[in-house]
Structures are given as C-alpha cells and as structure tokens.
C-alpha cells in the first residue's frame, strides 16, 4: 500500500502538521503503481528528499482510464444532473478552503514559491475557480432552433467523455478540473512529478465531497511514460495540457496519430509590457516588478520584455532597479522573503545559460545575473539589447527581464516590436490615456491584455494565447466550450401514416 507522508512544519509562517497519501488515486482509492516503483520528490530550497511518490506506468493509465470510463457511463456524465455535479464541486471548494494552510504548505514545499502568497492567493483563488464552475454545472445546455411548425430542432451540449489534464500548481489543478467536471466529463490527471503533493492532498477530499469513484483519478509519473501513454490512448477523448510549446507540439502529434483526440494547450510566452511617458511611474514600477519576478519568474505569462518610452526611461530604470533590489531571496516560508528558489537545478542552469547568452550577444547586465548557492538566480535586468537576441526572443522562465527604450509617439513601432515573437499569451499597457490603452491593446497579438496592472486573473475571464502560446482558453465560460460535444437534433413532427 502507498505510504502517508507526514510532516510537522515549524516555520515563522506555518507550524501545523500535514499528512498526504503519496500513491496514485484511482476509483477514490490510493494505490501503488503497477511496478511498485517510486519517484524522489526534492525540496528545491534545501535540495533534500521530501518523500517518495508512486511512479505510474502506461498500465496504470489504462487502469485509470477504465475507471473513468465506467464512472462516466454509470454515475457521472449524462447520469448525474447538473445540480448534483454543482453540489460536489461546491463541497470540494469548501474542503479546500478549510485545508488552505496545509495545501499552501505543500505547494511551497514542492515548488519553492512564497508560503504567504500560496496561502493568501493561490489556494483561495483555486477554490474560487471550483466554485465558479459549480455555478455553471446546471447551466450548460443547448438551444431550440426555430424552423417551421413541422419540425422540432434543438441542440444538446453533451460531455465529451474521459479527458486528461496536466497540471503543476493548485491553481492549474482547479483550472483543469473545474470546467471538465462541471460539464460532466470524467478525468485522469497527471500532475508534474516535481509538484504533485497539493493535487494528492485535494484527492483526499474527493470522496467526502461526494464524487463517485472513478470521476477524478490522478496518475503521478514522468512525461515520457505516463504522459506519452495518455497522449496516444485510444479511449481518451480529450487532452488539455499546460507547459512548454515543445511538449505541446509532441502531444498534438501523438493525438493526431492515435484517435485524433481533441486537444487544448496553454503554452509558453514572452510577454511585452509597454510603459508610456504619461504612465503613473510608481504604479508602473510596482506592477512591472510583480509581472516578471512573481514566483521566481516561473510564470508562463511573465512580463519579461519591458518597453519604456524615452521620456521616462531613465527614471523608470532607476526606480525599477531599486525596487528589484528589495526582492529578498531565501526560505520561502519566511515572512520577508519574496523570491524562493527555482524549481530545480536544471531550471536554474537553464536560466544561467540565457544570462550568459545575453552577455555573449552584447547585452548589458544592469543588475543581477548571478547564480547563488542552491537553486537561486538573482533578479536580473538586461539593457542595451537587440531584437534578435535569445534573451529577447525566447522564454527563459526565470527572474530575467529586458528593459528596452522606444521613441515613437503613435506606438506603431513599439507595437511592431511587441508583436515580433512566436508567442502571444499576454501583454500589458501602462498609460493614463484610455483611448491609447484600448487602441494599443487591440493591436497587440495576445490573448490577455492588462491595462495599468499585471498578473491579474479572474475565474470568469478567459485565459489563453495566440500563435505558439496555445490553443483554446482556460477559465470563464469560454473554457466550457472545450468540454462538450454539440449534438443537433432534427425531429420531424409531421409524420404521416398510411
């Protein structure tokens, strides 16, 4: 049987105990993987082993899919009315709120992000997402389409079936399961092998929330085994993935080769943040720092390209530098620490490769650019860059920004520069001219535009990208469209019998 990981935290911010089952979660039970093998889970701050989690295999994916398919046909799907699905989701959200401190501590333990941020924002926001989709569960329906009196034409919105999601944080967990379960689908979920504990902790609440066995299943494991099995599985009807563009492309290829399953992807970004002369400078500095340095820069929509108009460039750079120097690095459970470690030594090394590339290509390291003991990379500001540099074009996924001066008054050239990327996930505009903000926002090729803010999300607002930043949308009513099949019913009312 899988083990229970227990830990007594004794930090400045959290002192409570946690207990989480480290097995696979199938049919509302925790089980060992088929091969009885495990994966070491590493604390990114200490470098020490936290615990061991069960390693799933392709055979375990088969078992989980069978459980999900049975649940879909017998207890969920079209068998469970929207009101029943809503009740389960609301109960799950309430249980998550009750265990918010435990879930936040597990998040921080695995990913190195600030405990206070996880407790104060990440977990509550995840619960809000679940509640939002609980409200939708009994409102997913079709239309009656008027034709003539001899016909009754209507549509039905039916759940797709067994769907699979990837996730790495508790927010992504909620973004993945919320719309899928609300629409009546059953789920096989693969968390990141580096950050699975918060998902497993929520699984311990699933039965109490009232979900029938097999509705939500979690198979932990590696992308090369579990992920590959999922992408090519003939009984999985849809795959939704959050991660790198390179992996997203492989998932699409595997889906096409198998049963041409439905795919939605939320992928990488290289998001521009455009700051005009008339912006509230202090607010622009605050939001720009939050936009790039939040969660150690490990955010797909991080505002890594900061374009500043020439009239305020020098003053912005000076204030942005001072603000960045305030980012204290250290133990993510400390109340005064803003930046914890990168998720792994591999990721820290990758970031430093980009820093070195910037230097080699002639950019100036204005601040930071250093690797510190452990998985820490100091907050970094590059200046004097050129558009073709790797640090300007490629996603770094770390605390590295480029600050670029622009001159044009009508914003034509800065918009061109901002759109000069293979990505299109998010962008921001800082100005007190509302007309300019809207015009520039409309011209930017990105799925989310922030005006005078950054990193602001809402359960009701869709999130997703243009170009190679992905396919489809998370959050809002738009996400539900990816989890239903639309059936057209044509009923002839004028039946004649001889």
C-alpha positions in Angstrom: 0.0 0.0 0.0 1.2 3.6 -0.7 2.7 5.5 2.2 1.4 8.5 4.1 3.8 11.5 4.0 3.6 13.4 7.3 5.5 16.5 8.2 5.4 18.9 11.1 6.2 22.4 9.9 8.0 24.7 12.3 8.4 27.9 10.4 7.8 31.5 11.1 4.6 31.4 8.9 3.3 27.9 9.4 3.6 25.4 12.3 0.9 22.9 11.6 1.3 19.3 10.6 0.4 17.9 7.2 -0.4 14.4 6.0 -0.8 13.3 2.4 -1.1 10.0 0.7 1.7 9.6 -1.9 0.0 6.9 -4.0 -1.9 7.0 -7.3 -5.5 8.0 -6.9 -7.9 5.7 -8.8 -11.5 4.9 -8.1 -11.4 7.0 -5.0 -8.6 4.9 -3.5 -4.9 5.4 -3.2 -2.9 2.6 -4.7 0.7 1.8 -5.6 1.9 1.9 -9.2 1.9 -1.3 -11.1 5.6 -1.7 -10.9 5.8 -0.7 -7.2 8.5 1.9 -8.1 8.7 5.4 -6.7 10.0 8.9 -7.6 12.0 11.0 -5.2 10.4 14.4 -4.5 13.1 17.1 -3.9 12.7 20.3 -1.9 14.0 23.0 -4.2 15.1 25.1 -1.3 17.1 22.5 0.7 17.9 20.1 -2.1 16.8 17.3 0.3 14.4 14.5 -0.5 10.9 15.4 0.8 9.4 12.0 0.3 8.8 9.3 -2.4 5.7 9.3 -4.6 4.3 6.3 -6.5 5.5 6.1 -10.1 2.7 5.4 -12.5 3.2 3.5 -15.8 1.3 3.0 -19.0 -0.6 0.1 -17.4 -1.7 2.5 -14.6 -3.0 4.9 -17.2 -5.1 2.0 -18.7 -6.5 1.2 -15.2 -7.4 4.9 -14.5 -9.0 5.3 -17.9 -11.1 2.2 -17.4 -12.2 3.6 -14.0 -13.0 7.0 -15.6 -14.9 5.4 -18.5 -17.0 3.3 -16.1 -17.8 6.3 -13.9 -18.8 8.3 -17.0 -21.2 5.6 -18.2 -22.8 4.8 -14.8 -22.5 7.6 -12.3 -21.4 10.8 -13.9 -21.6 12.1 -17.5 -25.3 12.2 -18.5 -26.2 10.1 -15.4 -25.6 13.0 -13.0 -27.7 16.1 -13.3 -26.0 19.5 -13.2 -27.3 20.2 -9.7 -25.6 17.1 -8.4 -22.3 18.0 -10.1 -22.6 21.5 -8.7 -23.1 20.2 -5.2 -19.9 18.1 -5.4 -17.8 20.9 -6.8 -19.1 23.4 -4.1 -18.3 20.9 -1.4 -14.8 20.3 -2.8 -14.1 24.0 -2.8 -15.3 24.3 0.8 -13.0 21.5 1.9 -10.1 23.1 0.0 -10.7 26.4 1.9 -10.7 24.5 5.2 -7.4 22.9 4.4 -5.9 26.1 2.8 -2.9 26.3 5.1 -2.0 22.6 4.5 -2.3 22.9 0.7 -0.3 26.1 0.7 2.5 24.5 2.8 2.7 21.5 0.4 2.8 23.9 -2.6 5.7 25.8 -1.1 7.5 22.7 -0.1 7.4 21.4 -3.7 7.8 24.5 -5.8 9.7 26.9 -3.7 7.1 29.7 -4.0 6.2 32.0 -1.1 4.0 30.3 1.5 2.2 33.6 2.3 1.4 34.1 -1.4 0.2 30.5 -1.7 -1.9 30.8 1.5 -3.3 34.3 0.7 -3.9 34.0 -3.0 -3.1 30.7 -4.8 -5.3 28.3 -2.7 -8.2 30.8 -2.2 -8.1 31.6 -6.0 -8.1 27.8 -6.8 -11.2 27.3 -4.6 -12.9 30.3 -6.2 -12.4 28.7 -9.6 -14.0 25.5 -8.4 -16.9 27.5 -7.0 -17.3 29.4 -10.3 -17.7 26.2 -12.3 -20.0 24.8 -9.7 -22.3 27.6 -10.6 -22.1 26.7 -14.3 -22.8 22.9 -13.8 -26.6 23.2 -14.2 -26.5 25.9 -16.8 -24.8 24.0 -19.6 -27.5 23.4 -22.2 -28.4 23.8 -25.9 -30.9 25.8 -27.8 -34.2 25.3 -29.6 -33.7 26.5 -33.2 -36.9 27.8 -34.9 -37.5 26.4 -38.4 -41.2 25.6 -39.1 -44.1 24.0 -37.3 -43.4 20.6 -38.8 -40.1 20.3 -37.1 -38.6 20.4 -33.6 -34.9 21.3 -33.9 -32.7 21.6 -30.9 -29.1 21.1 -29.7 -27.7 19.2 -26.8 -24.3 20.0 -25.1 -23.1 16.6 -24.0 -19.8 15.9 -22.1 -17.0 14.6 -24.2 -16.2 11.6 -22.1 -12.8 10.7 -20.5 -10.5 13.7 -20.5 -6.9 14.1 -19.3 -5.2 17.1 -17.8 -1.7 18.1 -16.9 -1.0 20.5 -14.1 1.7 21.7 -11.8 0.2 24.0 -9.2 -3.1 24.1 -7.2 -4.4 26.9 -9.4 -3.8 24.9 -12.5 -5.4 21.9 -10.8 -8.5 23.9 -10.3 -8.4 25.4 -13.9 -8.2 21.9 -15.3 -10.8 20.0 -13.3 -13.4 22.8 -12.8 -14.9 23.1 -16.3 -14.3 19.4 -17.2 -16.3 18.1 -14.1 -18.9 20.8 -14.4 -19.7 19.7 -18.0 -20.0 16.1 -16.9 -16.7 14.6 -18.0 -14.5 12.2 -16.0 -10.8 12.9 -15.5 -7.4 11.3 -15.5 -5.0 13.9 -14.3 -1.2 13.8 -14.5 0.5 16.3 -12.1 4.1 17.3 -12.5 6.4 14.7 -11.0 8.1 17.6 -9.2 5.0 19.2 -7.6 2.2 16.6 -7.0 1.5 16.9 -3.3 -1.2 19.6 -3.4 -3.1 17.6 -6.0 -2.8 14.5 -3.9 -4.0 16.4 -0.8 -7.1 17.5 -2.7 -7.7 13.9 -3.8 -8.1 13.0 -0.1 -11.2 15.3 -0.2 -12.8 13.8 -3.3 -14.9 11.1 -1.7 -16.1 13.4 1.2 -17.1 15.9 -1.5 -19.5 13.3 -2.9 -17.8 12.4 -6.2 -18.5 8.8 -7.3 -15.5 6.5 -7.7 -13.6 7.0 -11.0 -14.8 10.6 -11.7 -11.4 12.1 -10.7 -8.2 10.0 -11.0 -4.6 11.1 -10.6 -1.6 9.2 -12.0 1.7 10.5 -11.0 4.7 9.8 -13.2 7.1 11.0 -15.9 6.1 12.6 -19.1 8.0 10.1 -21.1 5.9 7.2 -19.7 2.6 8.4 -18.2 2.4 11.5 -20.5 3.2 9.5 -23.6 0.6 6.8 -22.7 -2.0 9.5 -22.2 -1.4 11.3 -25.5 -1.7 8.2 -27.6 -4.5 6.4 -25.6 -7.4 5.3 -27.8 -10.0 5.6 -25.1 -9.1 9.2 -24.0 -11.3 11.7 -25.9 -9.5 14.9 -25.0 -6.2 16.1 -23.7 -5.6 19.5 -22.1 -2.0 20.5 -21.3 -0.2 23.3 -19.7 3.5 23.6 -20.2 6.2 24.2 -22.8 5.5 24.7 -26.5 7.9 21.9 -27.4 6.0 19.4 -25.3 2.6 20.7 -26.5 3.7 20.1 -30.1 4.5 16.4 -29.2 1.1 16.0 -27.6 -0.6 17.2 -30.7 1.4 14.9 -32.9 0.6 11.9 -30.6 -3.1 12.8 -30.5 -3.2 13.1 -34.3 -1.6 9.7 -34.7 -3.9 7.9 -32.3 -7.7 8.7 -32.3 -7.5 12.4 -33.4 -8.5 13.4 -29.9 -9.5 16.9 -29.0 -6.5 19.0 -27.7 -6.3 22.3 -25.9 -2.9 23.7 -25.0 -1.7 26.6 -22.7 1.9 27.0 -23.6 4.8 29.4 -23.3 5.1 33.2 -23.6 7.4 36.1 -24.0 5.0 38.8 -22.9 5.6 42.5 -23.6 4.9 45.2 -21.0 4.6 48.7 -22.7 5.0 51.7 -20.5 4.2 55.2 -21.9 5.5 58.6 -20.8 2.2 59.5 -19.2 2.0 56.4 -17.0 1.8 56.6 -13.2 5.5 55.8 -12.8 5.4 54.4 -9.3 2.5 52.1 -10.2 4.2 51.0 -13.4 7.4 50.1 -11.5 5.4 48.2 -8.9 3.4 46.2 -11.5 6.4 45.6 -13.8 8.3 44.1 -10.9 5.4 41.9 -10.0 4.9 40.9 -13.6 8.4 39.5 -14.1 9.6 38.5 -10.6 6.4 36.8 -9.2 7.0 33.1 -8.4 10.7 33.4 -9.3 9.7 34.4 -12.9 8.4 30.8 -13.4 5.1 32.1 -14.9 4.2 31.4 -18.5 2.8 35.0 -18.9 5.7 36.8 -17.1 6.2 40.3 -18.4 9.8 39.7 -19.4 10.0 42.3 -22.2 9.6 45.8 -20.7 9.3 48.6 -23.3 9.6 52.1 -21.8 9.1 55.3 -23.7 12.2 57.5 -23.9 10.7 60.4 -21.8 10.6 58.3 -18.6 13.1 55.6 -19.5 16.0 56.7 -17.2 13.7 57.4 -14.2 11.8 54.2 -14.7 15.1 52.2 -14.9 16.4 53.8 -11.7 13.2 53.1 -9.8 12.8 49.6 -11.2 16.3 48.8 -10.2 15.8 50.0 -6.6 12.5 48.0 -6.5 14.2 44.9 -7.7 17.0 45.2 -5.2 14.3 44.9 -2.5 13.4 41.4 -3.6 14.8 39.3 -0.7 15.9 35.7 -1.6 15.7 32.9 0.8 13.5 30.4 2.6 10.0 30.7 1.0 8.4 30.0 4.4 10.0 33.3 5.8 7.6 36.2 6.0 10.0 38.7 4.5 11.2 36.6 1.5 9.8 37.5 -1.9 11.8 35.1 -4.1 12.4 31.5 -3.3 14.5 29.0 -5.3 13.9 28.0 -8.9 12.1 24.7 -9.2 15.2 22.6 -9.8 19.0 22.8 -10.5 18.2 22.1 -14.2 16.0 25.1 -14.4 18.5 27.3 -12.6 21.2 26.2 -15.0 19.0 26.8 -18.0 18.3 30.4 -16.8 22.0 31.0 -16.4 22.6 29.7 -19.9 20.3 32.5 -21.1 22.1 35.1 -18.9 25.4 34.0 -20.4 23.9 34.1 -23.9 22.8 37.7 -23.3 26.3 38.7 -22.3 27.9 37.0 -25.2 25.5 38.7 -27.7 26.3 42.1 -26.3 23.5 42.9 -23.9 24.4 44.7 -20.6 23.7 43.1 -17.3 22.3 46.2 -15.5 21.5 44.2 -12.3 21.8 40.6 -11.0 22.6 37.8 -13.4 24.2 35.6 -10.8 23.7 32.1 -9.6 23.7 31.7 -5.8 24.1 28.7 -3.6 21.2 26.3 -4.1 18.7 26.9 -6.9 18.8 30.7 -6.6 19.2 33.1 -9.5 19.3 36.8 -8.6 16.7 39.1 -10.1 18.2 40.2 -13.4 17.7 43.3 -15.5 19.3 43.5 -19.0 19.6 46.7 -21.0 21.1 47.6 -24.4 19.6 44.6 -26.1 18.8 43.9 -29.7 15.6 42.4 -31.1 17.3 39.2 -32.3 18.9 38.3 -29.0 17.8 35.0 -27.4 17.0 36.8 -24.2 14.6 39.0 -26.1 13.0 36.2 -28.2 12.9 33.1 -26.1 11.1 32.2 -23.0 13.5 32.0 -20.1 11.0 31.0 -17.3 13.0 32.8 -14.6 13.6 36.2 -13.0 15.2 37.8 -16.0 13.9 41.0 -17.7 15.0 43.1 -20.6 14.2 46.9 -20.4 14.0 48.4 -23.9 13.7 52.1 -24.8 11.2 53.2 -27.5 10.7 56.6 -29.1 7.6 56.6 -31.3 4.6 58.7 -30.2 1.9 56.9 -32.1 3.0 53.5 -30.7 3.3 51.9 -34.2 6.8 50.8 -33.8 6.6 49.6 -30.2 3.5 47.5 -31.1 5.5 46.0 -34.0 8.3 45.1 -31.6 5.9 43.7 -29.0 4.3 41.5 -31.7 7.7 40.3 -33.0 7.6 37.0 -31.3 6.4 33.4 -31.9 4.3 33.8 -28.7 1.1 35.6 -27.9 0.0 34.8 -24.4 -0.3 38.1 -22.6 0.8 41.8 -22.7 0.4 45.0 -20.7 0.0 48.7 -21.3 0.6 51.5 -18.9 -0.8 54.9 -19.7 -3.3 57.3 -18.3 -4.7 57.8 -21.9 -7.6 55.4 -22.0 -8.0 55.8 -25.8 -4.3 54.9 -26.3 -4.6 52.0 -23.9 -7.5 50.5 -25.8 -6.0 51.1 -29.3 -2.7 49.6 -28.3 -4.4 46.7 -26.5 -6.4 45.9 -29.6 -3.3 46.0 -31.8 -1.3 43.6 -29.6 -1.5 39.9 -30.7 -2.0 38.3 -27.3 -4.9 36.5 -25.5 -4.8 38.7 -22.4 -4.1 42.4 -22.2 -3.6 44.1 -18.8 -4.0 47.9 -18.6 -2.2 49.6 -15.7 -1.8 46.2 -13.9 -0.2 42.8 -14.4 -0.8 39.2 -13.4 -4.5 39.9 -12.6 -6.7 36.9 -13.1 -10.4 36.2 -12.6 -12.3 32.9 -12.7 -14.8 34.5 -15.1 -12.3 35.9 -17.6 -10.8 33.6 -20.3 -7.1 33.0 -20.4 -5.1 31.6 -23.3 -2.8 32.5 -26.2 -2.4 33.5 -29.8 0.2 31.9 -32.1 2.5 29.3 -30.4 1.2 30.2 -27.0 -1.5 27.6 -27.3 -5.0 26.5 -28.5 -8.2 27.2 -26.7 -9.0 29.0 -23.4 -8.9 28.3 -19.7 -11.3 30.0 -17.3 -14.6 31.7 -17.9 -17.5 30.3 -19.9 -15.1 30.0 -22.9 -13.4 27.1 -21.2 -16.6 25.1 -21.1 -16.8 25.0 -24.9 -13.8 22.7 -24.9 -15.5 20.1 -22.8 -18.8 19.5 -24.6 -19.8 17.9 -27.9 -22.7 19.8 -29.6 -25.4 17.5 -30.9 -28.0 18.7 -33.4 -31.4 17.0 -33.1 -33.9 17.2 -36.0 -37.3 15.9 -35.1 -40.0 15.5 -37.8 -43.4 16.3 -36.2 -45.4 15.8 -39.4 -45.3 12.1 -39.6 -47.9 10.6 -41.9 -49.1 7.1 -41.7 -50.9 5.2 -44.5 
